Amino acid sequence: MNVQKMKVLMEINSLQSLGAVQSYTKQQPTSPLFTSMLGEMINQSTSSSLNTKSTVSTNPLTYTGMNHVFYPSTLSNLLTTSTQAPTSTIKNNTHDSKGYAHIIKKAADTFKLPERLISSVIQHESNFNSQAVSAAGAQGLMQLMPGTARFLGVKDSFNPEQNITGGAKYLRQMLDQFNGNIELALAAYNAGPGNVKKYGGIPPFKETQGYVKKVLNTFYK
């Protein structure tokens, strides 16, 4: 058996034990994957020693040297499986306002808002991705925080109609609270009404200031 190959496999197993290599199957330090790889390598080495004409792996890596790289089929199967994106978790990824035009119009009529204002908020909140989730945990098209969603009566933030209806309702509340001032309402939508009141205007947060400017630019464009 090639000593160098054995050394590489031992290093991989050690790194997996230390957490420096991602384990797709959450293996223990002495993993079934490593055992399988080792067994496959030994079998391949044994077969090569019995046959003077060694065969090249059917799944070679991109290495183009004189000797082919040992590439266990076990690892190949795992990598192939792990790179296949699950389809069941994505319900809708329409990055286009036309796909939600009827919902936006209904919400705009219900809460007396310009359709374009709702669309502008959605564009800069989620880019019309109904499955969007921010680092802070905001969800859906209008990026509702779970607590805010419950307060607005939204049971499923990833449901486009519920999310847009809830977001439009909240935007209406912010406009009413700040006397119809769109800038302050958008700032409150992004940073919370408490911060707008605290600072007597758009809070001095770079994110909020940029957000208000971008949404207004889209709204008035």
LINUR-V73596 format. One record per run of one state. SS is the DSSP state (a for helix, b for strand, c for the rest). FROM is the first residue (numbers start at 1). TO is the last residue. Records with the same first field share a line. If there is no record, write none. Layout:
BEGIN
SS=FROM-TO ; FROM-TO
END
This chain:
BEGIN
c=1-2 ; 19-31 ; 51-72 ; 83-96 ; 112-114 ; 127-132 ; 134-138 ; 140-143 ; 145-145 ; 153-159 ; 178-181 ; 192-192 ; 200-205 ; 221-221
a=3-18 ; 32-50 ; 73-82 ; 97-111 ; 115-126 ; 146-152 ; 160-177 ; 182-191 ; 193-199 ; 206-220
b=133-133 ; 139-139 ; 144-144
END
